[in-house]
Amino acid sequence: MIQARIHPRAKSSMQSGRFREGAWILEYEPAEAKLPDPLTGWAGSGDTRDQVRLGFPTLEAARDYADRNGLAYHVSAAASGRTLKIQAYADNFKGPDIA
């Protein structure tokens, strides 16, 4: 049976906002190990499913797709999100708080 992994979409290092924060990715587990090519030395295999990444808006949609297509899957836990500290630029120069 074909194995798949469902995990939350990782935020790009160039991204500071929360765009597509709830998106989920389904990736196929590799069916065979990658071996170095004797001529070029590049790692590769005959498994083309390694190149497929499917995006879904919700976890339920990804699970439904896997169930409809007979895929055995496991869900990777979502990483705990950082809470953003909202502040103005002027707060960097604010003096000590006097109570």
Secondary structure, 3 states (H helix, E strand, C coil): CCEEEEEECCCCCCCCCCCCCCCEEEEECCCCCCEECCCCCCEECCCHHHHCEEEECCHHHHHHHHHHCCCEEEECCCCCCCCCCCCCHHHHHCCCCCC
